[in-house]
Amino acid sequence: AIAKEVAKLLEMKAQLGGDEGKHKFVLKTPKGTRDYSPKQMAIRERVFNAIITCFKRHGAEVIDTPVFELKETLTGKYGEDSKLIYDLKDQGGELLSLRYDLTVPFARYLAMNKITNIKRYHIAKVYRRDNPAMTRGRYREFYQCDFDIAGQFDPMIPDAECLKIVHEILSDLQLGDFLIKVNDRRILDGMFAVCGVPDSKFRTICSSVDKLDKMPWEEVRSEMVGEKGLSPEAADHIGEYVQLHGGLDLIEQLLQDPKLSQNKLAKEGLGDMKLLFEYLTLFGITGKISFDLSLARGLDYYTGVIFEAVLLQPENDHVEEPVSVGSVAGGGRYDGLVGMFDPKGRKVPCVGVSIGIERIFSILEQRVEASEEKIRTTETQVLVASAQKKLLEERLKLISELWNAGIKAEVLYKKNPKLLNQLQYCEDTGIPLVAIVGEQELKDGVVKLRVVATREEVNVRRESLVEEIRMRTSRP
Amino acid sequence: AIAKEVAKLLEMKAQLGGDEGKHKFVLKTPKGTRDYSPKQMAIRERVFNAIITCFKRHGAEVIDTPVFELKETLTGKYGEDSKLIYDLKDQGGELLSLRYDLTVPFARYLAMNKITNIKRYHIAKVYRRDNPAMTRGRYREFYQCDFDIAGQFDPMIPDAECLKIVHEILSDLQLGDFLIKVNDRRILDGMFAVCGVPDSKFRTICSSVDKLDKMPWEEVRSEMVGEKGLSPEAADHIGEYVQLHGGLDLIEQLLQDPKLSQNKLAKEGLGDMKLLFEYLTLFGITGKISFDLSLARGLDYYTGVIFEAVLLQPENDHVEEPVSVGSVAGGGRYDGLVGMFDPKGRKVPCVGVSIGIERIFSILEQRVEASEEKIRTTETQVLVASAQKKLLEERLKLISELWNAGIKAEVLYKKNPKLLNQLQYCEDTGIPLVAIVGEQELKDGVVKLRVVATREEVNVRRESLVEEIRMRTSRP
C-alpha cells in the first residue's frame, strides 16, 4: 500500500514537473524590442502618414531591400559601431547580418543596379545591438524613415531640400520647438588640420567630438588627450572652435579666420555652407537652423554637409535657454559610399536624411495618454445587430450585402446576442452606427438605423441603406 | 638598384592586389531575397491597399511584433518545418530566431498581454530557409498578410468570415478564377482513425497527405507505406477518401458514411462543416468553395477548419478542367496555440487566414510587363521650371511656396537647366503640369502653367496658382 502511495506521489510529481518544464520559458519579446498594440499602431500610422506625405510631396519614389544583407556588404562602413551589428548564425550557405541602417543597403542597391540618379524614400526597421534606453525611445529594433537624393547635381540644392524636408516633417508633427544643427565634414577635417591633429587621427577625434551632445567638453577633452593621444594644445584649440554656433555671420567670420581660410577643405566646406544658407533663406527656414561646429555625426561614410535635428524643451518656464531632449533626425552627404560597392569604384554623390521615429512615437504616446484622447483602432462604420433571437442568418445576409458594397461593418459572433451588449460594443469601439434587423423590419423591407451618439433611430429602406450609411459616415 | 626596382614592383602589385581584394565581394542580395524597385513597390502597394481595405472593412485592428523572437518561442510549433527557421548568431545574451510566420508571434502576443478577444491584422515579412523557386514567387524572405479572430464565440461564424475575406480579396485583385479548398483537421484525424492509422502516426501521415497538391497519389502512398511504415490496406483506404471533393452533398454523404459517422471527431468536424457551408451560402460564395478531403496543411498547430485558396488557370482554351497554379492564401483554426504560451495553459480559440502575396506580385508584375502599362512611381503634380538662365532662386522660392501649400512639386537640381530637359523629365516621369517662371512673368505677377499632355499654356496669377494646380490634378 505504501509502495502504491509512493508511486502515486511520484507520478503526481512527474506530472507537475513535466507541466512546469513545459511552461518554464519566459514570455517576452527579445531585449530592446517591443510589440505594437493597436493603439500604438494608430499613433505610428499617423506619424508614418505625415512623413510619407512629405516625402511624396518632394517627388520621391520608394524602394525596399531585404532585412539582412551579406555580412561583407556591411563590413567597413560603420567604423567603431560595427560591433553593434547583429549577425545570423552560420547554418550553411552565406554569412548574413541584419541591416544596421538603410543607407548602406541603398548604396548597395544603386551600385548593383547601376543607378546613377534617383530620389527615393525607404521606411523600414534597422537593428543595433546597443544598450537601449527604451523609456527614452531607444530600441535595438527601430524604424528609420530615409529620404535620399543620388546623382551629380549643382552644389547644395539637394542638400537644402533635405533640410527643408526635416523642417516640414517636424513642423507637421507639432512636436514643439526644434533646432536643426548643420556642419560639414570638410570644415571639421580642415579644423582638425589647422588645430594640429595628425591625419591618421581625424576619424577617431571626430567620434570624440560627436559625443559633445552627451558629455561636457572637459570629458571629451580628456578622452582626446588621454585615450587617443592628442596633444593638449591641439585639444584646446579644437575646444575653441567647437563652442561656435550661429548663422551666415559665423560662416563669414570663419571665412576670414586666418588659419581656416588657408585650409583648402575648410574653405570649400565654408563656401558650400554659405551657399546652403542662401538656399535655406529662400526656403524661409533659417530661423530653426544653426551652423554648429560641434556637430560631428558618428558614421564613417559622410563626406560633406552633415546635420541633426533636436527637439527643444524649456526645462521649466523660468529657464531661458531651451534644453535639447534628443535627436529625432539626422543625415548628410556621402559621396564615396556607392563607389565602395562599384567594381570600378565609380562614384554616385548622395545626400539624405533619416527620421528616427521611435523617439517621436514615445513623445506622441505620452501626449495621447496624458490627454485622455480616445483613439479609435478600427474604422468600422456600422454594427449589424438584432433585437430579437434567431436572426443570425438575417444579420449575416445583411452584413454580406454591406461588405460587398464596400461598407466597413461588423457583427457579433453570437447566435443570439443581447441588444444591450451590441450597443455596448459600439460604445467601446467607437462604431457610430447600428443597423438593426427585426421581424417587423424584415416584413417592411426596412432596416432600423441607430446613431450611437444621439440614440436617434430611423427606418431606412433596405435598398437605400448603403447610401444612407455612406452619407452619415463621410468626413465633413 | 635592382632591389629598389623589385621593391617598387612588389609595392605596385600589393596595391593592385589590395584594390582587387577591396572589390572582390559579390554585389548581390542574400539567396532567396530581393530588392523592390520603385515600379515593383507601386504594384506591391496596390496589392497591400486592396488587402488592408478588406481587413479594415471587416473591423480589424492592426498590431506589429519584432522581426525576431526568443528561439524557444518558436520551438515545437512547426513540426518537421522547424529546420527551416533562421537562427541569429549567439553574440552573448538571448538566443534569437527570425519569425517563421505571424501566427506564433500573435499567439505569444495574446498570452503575454492576457488578451482573450481580438480581431487583428498584421502585414510583415517572415523568414524560411527553404529552397526557393523565385521565378514562381517563392522566396526566403516574403510577406504574409494575416487576419485572425481570437475569442470564444459561437461555432463557425468567425471561420466563415475568414473565407469571405479570402473570397473578397481574390475577387478584388482580379487574378482570374480561383478555388478555396476547405477541410477540417478533425475530419482528417477521424478518417485516419477509421482507416486504421495508429494515433502516433496521425501527424506524419497528415504531412504526407499535404503533399497531394504537388505529388501524384502513387508517390504519396509509397511514402506512407515505405518511409512511414503504414500498412498498405490503411493507405489504400485513405486513398479512397482523399479523392473526394464536393459541397453540401458530400458532407451529407459522409455524415451517412457507416465508418466515419461512428467516429466522434469526424462527426464533430462534419457537423461544423455543414454549419460552415450554411453560412457560406448566406454569404453567397459557395460557388468557389470546395470541401476537399485531400487538403491537410503542413503546420502542426491547426485543430479544426483548414483552408487553402488556389488560382486556377486554364492550361489552354481546349482543356476543360482548370489547372491549379499554386496556393495564394491559407489558414485555419488553431485553438491550442495560445494555451501553449500561457503559464496556466488557458486556451484562446483562434481562426485566421494568411494571404501569401509574393505569388500575387509575380502574377501582377508579369501582367504589367506584358501590357506595357506605364506605372507612375511618383505622385508629383507639377515641375517648377524656367525657360531662361539665372532663375534658380526664383524657382526655389516658388517651389517652397508650393510645398508649404501641400502641392507635390519637383525642381531640377541644376542652376540653369534647359527647358527641353525639364519638359522631357515630365514626359519620362508622368508629371502632368509645369509651372514656368520667367522675367516677364515675374514682372506681371503670373506663372505660366503648361499642361504636359496637351502642350496648352496659360498664365495664372501667382496667388491663384495653388488652387489652379489642385483643380487640374484632382481625380475626377
Interface residues (C-beta under 8 A of the other chain):
Chain A: H23 F25 V26 L27 K28 T29 P30 K31 T33 R34 D35 Y36 S37 P38 M41 R44 E45 K56 R57 H58 G59 A60 E61 V62 I63 D64 T65 P66 V67 F68 E69 L70 E72 T73 Y86 D87 L88 K89 D90 Q91 G93 E94 L96 L98 R108 Y109 A111 M112 N113 I118 R120 K125 Y127 R129 E141 I149 G151 F153 D154 I157 P158 A160 K164 E168 Y279 L282 F283 G284 F341 D342 P343 G345 T377 T378 E379 T380 L392 E393 L396 K397 S400 W403 N404 G406 I407 K408 A409 E410 V411 Y413 K414 K415
Chain B: H23 F25 V26 L27 K28 T29 P30 K31 T33 R34 D35 Y36 S37 P38 M41 R44 E45 K56 R57 H58 G59 A60 E61 V62 I63 D64 T65 P66 V67 F68 E69 L70 E72 T73 Y86 D87 L88 K89 D90 Q91 G93 E94 L96 L98 R108 Y109 A111 M112 N113 I118 R120 K125 Y127 R129 E141 I149 G151 F153 D154 I157 P158 A160 E161 K164 E168 Y279 L282 F283 G284 F341 D342 P343 G345 T377 T378 E379 T380 L392 E393 L396 K397 S400 W403 N404 G406 I407 K408 A409 E410 V411 Y413 K414 K415
